[in-house]
Amino acid sequence: MNDDRPLHVLIAGGGLAGLATAQGLLRSGHTVEVFERDVDLDRKQGYYLHFNAIGGEALRRVLPDDLFELYLETSRESYDRPESIVLDNQFNELSSRPHMGPPNTGPRAHTGVHRRTLRQVLSGRLGDRLHVGAPVVSYDQDADGVTVTLADGRTARGDVLVGADGIRSAVRGQLFPDVPVVATGIKGIGVYGRTPLTPELDELMPDILNQGVLMAVDRKGSRLLIATFRPRRAADEAAAEIAPDVHLDPESGYVMISCSVTPGTVVPPTREWTAETPGLMQESMLAAVEGWHPAAQALVAGMDPDSIFMIPFGFIEPKESWEPSRVTIVGDAAHGMLPTLGMGANLSLNDAALLVEQLDRVARGEAQLIEAIGGYEQQMRETAYPILRMTLDHDKNFGGGGLAKASQEPATS
């Protein structure tokens, strides 16, 4: 093939990495089709996402200027301490550790986003290039391109296939059938929900709870993950002014929490949840924080029951190297990891920017296609794999040992 031309790229998965890749490619003059398994973009995958300069600056590299501005304006307000902080159950500080990544300064530092808002920003202007309810189940590649087969039997043809279809990626499963997904829990977190910010809750919350994503612990093994989201501007209002053709749902401030349940409480897999399950989880969480700071009890008591769900954590065993081809992987499909460093979304967006930059070299005639894809994959492995391995020692990653300190302190009467 003549590599000196724009590419037609097929993207399996409409999560953050897939949509960011699509935006970057369109910005550079390529054509794309995105195939997303869900019928909409509203599946519960979490709420607040911590961002640092790795993810935030990756967005600057792939988004049109107005959509990047929209991301910044709908992200959370800046905070004073760019650190991971561990508290005791009365919200006294135990330890802290600087966030990972390069310097993150300026009048609007990268802080964090509401996942659905960012996904709507990233899907802006994709139009009929985004196919929902259309998962990629397999592919065939040859010397001239890649053909994907969708779940309903339809096919599509392109120059490149990007697997952005999550930790249990069908694309990675075919590309690397020997790479396992390791299912694992993280003690004390896994059931998530959100509590609306109200004046009454604000009165109870000490200011430290506004300093990013924090973990509070007690000496009995209970944990409470806290992430307060106060957007710089209301999402729908910002969109109306900055990018009127992009729809963003209204979003008010909230606190995302994940709390321990009491010993013996069974957290069923998502497919087994009933209408009563969220309430049972909330009751167990309330019992787990009995005697904690009043704000902790209010946060759990105020959770919206409809927002409560569980995340089945896992990670992939990284494959050290492989021969590049027309099929590549980004995001969780490439390096699904535990969330304890808050780096998954940041690295996924960085993947998108790295891949777009390499494919742009092909369009400019500076590199052959397979060479460029191999260059991206090497950059991705060098950046993401060390962090993936760090997340596996997750109990040491909440604020530089605060959990160990809390568990070792003698109880006082």
C-alpha positions as CSV (number, residue, x, y, z in Angstrom):
1,M,0.0,0.0,0.0
2,N,1.0,3.6,-0.4
3,D,1.4,4.8,3.2
4,D,1.6,8.5,2.3
5,R,-2.1,9.2,2.7
6,P,-4.8,9.6,5.4
7,L,-5.8,6.3,7.0
8,H,-9.2,4.8,7.7
9,V,-9.1,3.5,11.2
10,L,-11.6,1.1,12.9
11,I,-11.9,1.5,16.7
12,A,-13.4,-1.2,18.8
13,G,-14.8,0.4,21.9
14,G,-16.2,3.8,22.7
15,G,-14.7,4.4,26.1
16,L,-12.2,7.2,26.9
17,A,-9.3,5.8,24.9
18,G,-11.3,4.9,21.9
19,L,-13.1,8.2,21.6
20,A,-9.9,10.2,22.3
21,T,-8.2,8.2,19.5
22,A,-11.1,9.0,17.2
23,Q,-11.0,12.7,18.0
24,G,-7.2,12.9,17.4
25,L,-7.4,11.1,14.1
26,L,-10.2,13.2,12.8
27,R,-8.4,16.3,13.8
28,S,-5.4,15.1,11.7
29,G,-7.5,14.4,8.6
30,H,-7.9,10.6,8.9
31,T,-11.3,8.9,8.8
32,V,-12.7,6.6,11.6
33,E,-15.5,4.3,12.7
34,V,-16.0,3.6,16.3
35,F,-17.9,0.4,17.4
36,E,-19.3,0.5,20.9
37,R,-21.0,-2.5,22.5
38,D,-23.4,-0.5,24.7
39,V,-26.5,1.0,23.2
40,D,-25.7,4.4,24.8
41,L,-22.9,6.0,26.9
42,D,-24.6,5.8,30.3
43,R,-23.4,2.5,31.7
44,K,-22.3,2.7,35.3
45,Q,-18.5,2.6,35.2
46,G,-17.7,5.1,37.9
47,Y,-18.2,8.8,38.4
48,Y,-15.2,10.9,39.3
49,L,-11.9,10.4,37.5
50,H,-8.7,11.9,38.9
51,F,-6.6,13.6,36.2
52,N,-3.0,14.7,36.2
53,A,-0.9,16.3,33.5
54,I,-0.4,13.0,31.7
55,G,-4.0,12.6,30.9
56,G,-4.9,16.3,30.7
57,E,-2.1,17.2,28.3
58,A,-3.0,14.1,26.2
59,L,-6.4,15.7,25.7
60,R,-4.8,18.9,24.6
61,R,-2.9,16.9,21.9
62,V,-6.0,15.1,20.5
63,L,-9.0,17.5,20.9
64,P,-10.0,20.5,18.8
65,D,-9.3,23.7,20.8
66,D,-12.9,24.3,21.7
67,L,-13.5,20.8,23.0
68,F,-10.3,20.9,25.0
69,E,-11.6,24.2,26.5
70,L,-14.9,22.5,27.3
71,Y,-13.1,19.7,29.1
72,L,-11.2,22.2,31.2
73,E,-14.2,24.3,32.1
74,T,-16.3,21.2,33.1
75,S,-13.5,19.6,35.2
76,R,-13.5,20.0,39.0
77,E,-12.2,23.1,40.7
78,S,-8.5,23.3,41.5
79,Y,-7.4,22.2,45.0
80,D,-4.5,23.3,47.1
81,R,-2.7,20.1,47.7
82,P,-1.8,17.9,44.6
83,E,-1.3,14.9,46.8
84,S,-2.7,11.5,47.7
85,I,-3.8,11.8,51.3
86,V,-4.7,9.2,53.9
87,L,-6.9,10.1,56.9
88,D,-8.0,8.3,60.0
89,N,-11.6,7.7,60.7
90,Q,-11.9,11.1,62.4
91,F,-10.4,12.7,59.2
92,N,-7.1,13.5,60.8
93,E,-4.2,13.3,58.3
94,L,-2.0,10.2,58.6
95,S,0.2,10.6,55.5
96,S,0.4,12.0,52.0
97,R,2.4,11.5,48.8
98,P,2.7,13.8,45.7
99,H,0.6,12.8,42.7
100,M,2.3,11.0,39.9
101,G,3.1,12.6,36.6
102,P,4.9,15.7,35.3
103,P,4.4,19.2,36.8
104,N,0.7,20.2,36.8
105,T,0.4,23.9,37.3
106,G,-1.2,27.0,35.9
107,P,-4.5,28.9,36.5
108,R,-6.5,25.8,35.6
109,A,-4.5,22.7,36.6
110,H,-5.7,19.3,35.6
111,T,-7.8,18.0,38.5
112,G,-10.5,15.5,37.6
113,V,-13.7,15.0,35.6
114,H,-17.1,13.5,35.7
115,R,-16.7,10.4,33.6
116,R,-20.0,10.8,31.7
117,T,-19.3,14.5,30.9
118,L,-15.9,13.7,29.5
119,R,-17.3,10.9,27.5
120,Q,-19.9,13.2,26.0
121,V,-17.2,15.8,25.2
122,L,-15.1,13.1,23.5
123,S,-18.0,11.8,21.5
124,G,-18.9,15.3,20.3
125,R,-19.2,15.7,16.5
126,L,-18.5,12.0,15.9
127,G,-22.1,11.7,14.5
128,D,-22.7,8.5,12.6
129,R,-19.0,7.6,12.9
130,L,-20.0,6.2,16.3
131,H,-21.9,3.0,16.1
132,V,-23.6,2.0,19.4
133,G,-24.9,-1.5,20.2
134,A,-22.3,-2.8,17.8
135,P,-19.5,-4.7,19.5
136,V,-16.5,-6.1,17.5
137,V,-16.3,-9.8,18.1
138,S,-13.5,-10.8,15.7
139,Y,-11.2,-9.5,12.9
140,D,-9.2,-10.7,9.9
141,Q,-6.1,-8.9,8.7
142,D,-4.2,-9.2,5.4
143,A,-1.5,-7.3,3.5
144,D,-4.0,-4.6,2.5
145,G,-6.1,-4.0,5.6
146,V,-8.3,-5.3,8.4
147,T,-11.9,-6.5,8.3
148,V,-13.9,-6.6,11.6
149,T,-17.0,-8.7,12.2
150,L,-19.7,-7.2,14.5
151,A,-21.9,-9.2,16.8
152,D,-24.8,-8.9,14.4
153,G,-22.8,-10.3,11.5
154,R,-22.0,-7.0,9.8
155,T,-18.5,-6.3,8.7
156,A,-16.3,-3.2,8.2
157,R,-13.0,-2.7,6.5
158,G,-10.1,-0.3,7.3
159,D,-6.4,0.2,7.3
160,V,-5.9,-0.3,11.0
161,L,-7.9,-1.8,13.9
162,V,-7.5,-0.3,17.4
163,G,-8.7,-2.4,20.3
164,A,-10.1,0.0,22.8
165,D,-12.7,-2.4,24.2
166,G,-11.7,-2.7,27.8
167,I,-9.9,-5.1,30.1
168,R,-11.8,-8.1,28.7
169,S,-11.1,-7.0,25.1
170,A,-12.3,-9.2,22.3
171,V,-9.6,-7.7,20.1
172,R,-6.8,-8.5,22.6
173,G,-8.2,-11.9,23.2
174,Q,-7.7,-12.7,19.5
175,L,-4.4,-10.9,19.2
176,F,-2.9,-12.3,22.4
177,P,-5.0,-15.3,23.5
178,D,-2.3,-16.2,26.1
179,V,-2.6,-12.9,28.1
180,P,-4.9,-13.6,31.1
181,V,-7.1,-11.2,33.0
182,V,-6.5,-11.6,36.7
183,A,-9.6,-10.9,38.8
184,T,-8.8,-9.5,42.2
185,G,-10.4,-7.5,44.9
186,I,-9.1,-4.4,46.8
187,K,-9.8,-4.6,50.5
188,G,-12.4,-2.1,51.5
189,I,-13.4,-0.7,48.1
190,G,-15.4,-2.0,45.2
191,V,-18.9,-0.8,45.9
192,Y,-19.3,2.8,44.6
193,G,-21.9,5.4,44.8
194,R,-22.4,9.2,44.9
195,T,-23.8,11.6,47.4
196,P,-25.2,14.9,46.3
197,L,-23.5,18.0,47.7
198,T,-25.9,20.0,49.9
199,P,-25.4,23.0,52.2
200,E,-26.0,20.7,55.2
201,L,-23.3,18.2,54.0
202,D,-20.9,21.1,53.2
203,E,-21.2,22.2,56.8
204,L,-20.1,18.8,58.1
205,M,-17.2,18.3,55.7
206,P,-13.8,19.5,56.8
207,D,-11.9,21.3,54.1
208,I,-9.4,18.5,53.6
209,L,-12.1,16.4,51.9
210,N,-11.9,19.0,49.1
211,Q,-8.3,18.1,48.4
212,G,-8.7,15.6,45.6
213,V,-9.2,11.8,46.1
214,L,-8.6,10.7,49.7
215,M,-8.7,7.4,51.6
216,A,-9.9,7.3,55.2
217,V,-9.2,4.2,57.4
218,D,-9.8,2.9,60.8
219,R,-7.9,0.3,62.9
220,K,-10.6,-2.4,62.2
221,G,-9.9,-2.6,58.5
222,S,-12.7,-0.4,57.2
223,R,-11.9,2.1,54.4
224,L,-13.7,5.0,52.8
225,L,-12.6,6.4,49.5
226,I,-13.7,10.1,49.0
227,A,-13.6,12.2,45.9
228,T,-15.4,15.5,45.9
229,F,-16.5,16.9,42.5
230,R,-17.2,20.6,42.3
231,P,-17.2,21.6,38.6
232,R,-15.7,24.8,37.5
233,R,-18.8,25.4,35.4
234,A,-22.1,23.6,34.9
235,A,-21.6,21.3,32.0
236,D,-24.7,22.2,30.0
237,E,-24.0,26.0,30.4
238,A,-20.4,25.6,29.4
239,A,-21.3,23.6,26.3
240,A,-23.9,26.2,25.3
241,E,-21.2,28.9,25.3
242,I,-18.1,27.1,24.1
243,A,-19.4,24.4,21.7
244,P,-23.1,24.8,21.1
245,D,-23.3,21.8,18.8
246,V,-22.1,19.4,21.6
247,H,-24.7,18.1,24.1
248,L,-23.7,17.8,27.7
249,D,-26.1,16.6,30.4
250,P,-26.4,18.9,33.4
251,E,-24.3,17.8,36.3
252,S,-24.3,19.1,39.9
253,G,-21.6,18.7,42.5
254,Y,-21.3,15.4,44.4
255,V,-19.0,13.3,46.4
256,M,-18.1,9.9,45.0
257,I,-17.5,7.3,47.7
258,S,-16.5,3.7,48.0
259,C,-16.9,2.3,51.4
260,S,-16.2,-1.0,53.2
261,V,-19.1,-3.3,54.0
262,T,-19.1,-5.1,57.3
263,P,-17.5,-8.5,57.7
264,G,-19.7,-11.3,56.3
265,T,-21.6,-9.0,53.9
266,V,-21.8,-10.7,50.6
267,V,-21.4,-8.3,47.6
268,P,-23.0,-10.2,44.7
269,P,-21.8,-9.9,41.1
270,T,-23.6,-7.2,39.1
271,R,-25.7,-9.7,37.2
272,E,-27.2,-10.9,40.5
273,W,-28.2,-7.5,42.0
274,T,-31.9,-7.0,42.7
275,A,-33.8,-3.8,43.5
276,E,-33.0,-4.4,47.2
277,T,-29.2,-4.9,46.8
278,P,-28.2,-1.2,46.8
279,G,-30.1,-0.6,50.1
280,L,-28.5,-3.6,51.7
281,M,-25.1,-2.4,50.7
282,Q,-25.8,1.0,52.1
283,E,-26.9,-0.4,55.4
284,S,-23.8,-2.5,55.7
285,M,-21.6,0.5,54.8
286,L,-23.3,2.6,57.4
287,A,-22.5,0.0,60.0
288,A,-18.9,-0.1,58.8
289,V,-18.4,3.7,59.6
290,E,-20.3,3.7,62.9
291,G,-18.3,6.0,65.2
292,W,-16.5,7.7,62.4
293,H,-16.5,11.5,61.8
294,P,-20.0,12.8,61.4
295,A,-19.3,13.7,57.8
296,A,-18.4,10.1,57.0
297,Q,-21.7,8.9,58.3
298,A,-23.5,11.6,56.4
299,L,-21.7,10.8,53.2
300,V,-22.8,7.2,53.4
301,A,-26.3,7.9,54.6
302,G,-26.8,10.5,51.8
303,M,-25.8,8.2,48.9
304,D,-28.3,8.0,46.1
305,P,-29.4,4.4,46.1
306,D,-29.7,4.4,42.3
307,S,-26.0,5.4,42.0
308,I,-24.7,2.4,44.0
309,F,-23.0,-0.4,42.0
310,M,-20.0,-2.6,42.2
311,I,-16.8,-2.7,40.1
312,P,-15.2,-6.2,39.5
313,F,-11.5,-5.2,39.7
314,G,-8.8,-7.0,37.8
315,F,-5.6,-6.5,35.8
316,I,-3.9,-8.0,32.8
317,E,-0.6,-9.8,32.9
318,P,1.5,-7.5,30.6
319,K,3.0,-9.1,27.5
320,E,6.6,-7.9,27.3
321,S,6.9,-7.6,23.5
322,W,5.3,-8.7,20.2
323,E,5.5,-8.2,16.5
324,P,3.5,-5.2,15.4
325,S,0.7,-5.6,12.9
326,R,-2.3,-3.6,11.6
327,V,-4.1,-4.5,14.9
328,T,-3.1,-2.7,18.1
329,I,-4.5,-2.0,21.5
330,V,-5.0,1.0,23.8
331,G,-6.3,1.8,27.3
332,D,-7.5,-1.0,29.5
333,A,-7.2,-3.4,26.6
334,A,-3.5,-2.8,26.6
335,H,-2.8,-2.4,30.4
336,G,-5.9,-2.9,32.5
337,M,-4.8,-2.1,36.0
338,L,-6.0,-1.6,39.6
339,P,-7.2,1.9,40.4
340,T,-5.1,2.6,43.4
341,L,-2.8,5.1,41.7
342,G,-5.5,6.9,39.8
343,M,-3.6,6.4,36.6
344,G,-5.8,4.2,34.4
345,A,-7.7,7.0,32.6
346,N,-4.6,9.2,32.3
347,L,-2.6,6.4,30.7
348,S,-5.5,5.5,28.4
349,L,-5.7,9.0,27.0
350,N,-1.9,9.1,26.7
351,D,-2.1,6.0,24.6
352,A,-4.6,7.7,22.3
353,A,-2.2,10.7,21.8
354,L,0.8,8.5,21.2
355,L,-1.0,6.4,18.6
356,V,-2.4,9.4,16.8
357,E,1.1,10.9,16.6
358,Q,2.5,7.8,15.1
359,L,-0.2,7.3,12.6
360,D,0.2,11.0,11.5
361,R,3.8,10.1,10.6
362,V,2.4,7.5,8.2
363,A,0.1,10.0,6.6
364,R,3.0,12.5,6.1
365,G,5.1,9.8,4.5
366,E,7.6,9.8,7.4
367,A,7.1,6.1,8.4
368,Q,5.6,2.9,7.1
369,L,2.4,1.8,8.8
370,I,3.7,-1.3,10.7
371,E,6.8,0.6,11.8
372,A,4.7,3.4,13.2
373,I,2.4,1.0,15.1
374,G,5.4,-0.7,16.5
375,G,6.8,2.6,17.6
376,Y,3.5,3.4,19.5
377,E,3.4,0.0,21.1
378,Q,7.0,0.4,22.4
379,Q,6.2,3.8,23.8
380,M,3.0,2.5,25.4
381,R,4.8,-0.4,27.1
382,E,7.6,1.8,28.4
383,T,5.1,4.3,29.9
384,A,2.3,2.1,31.2
385,Y,3.8,-1.2,32.2
386,P,5.9,0.1,35.2
387,I,2.8,1.8,36.6
388,L,0.7,-1.3,36.1
389,R,3.2,-3.2,38.2
390,M,3.2,-0.6,40.9
391,T,-0.6,-0.8,41.3
392,L,-0.3,-4.5,42.2
393,D,1.2,-3.5,45.5
394,H,-1.9,-1.5,46.1
395,D,-1.9,-1.4,49.9
396,K,1.3,0.7,49.8
397,N,-0.1,3.1,47.2
398,F,-2.6,5.1,49.3
399,G,-0.5,8.0,50.5
400,G,2.9,6.4,51.1
401,G,2.0,3.9,53.8
402,G,-0.8,5.5,55.7
403,L,-2.8,2.3,55.7
404,A,0.0,0.4,57.3
405,K,0.5,3.1,59.8
406,A,-3.2,3.1,60.7
407,S,-3.3,-0.7,61.2
408,Q,-0.1,-0.7,63.4
409,E,-1.1,2.0,65.8
410,P,-2.3,0.6,69.1
411,A,-5.9,1.2,69.9
412,T,-6.6,3.8,72.7
413,S,-9.4,3.8,75.1
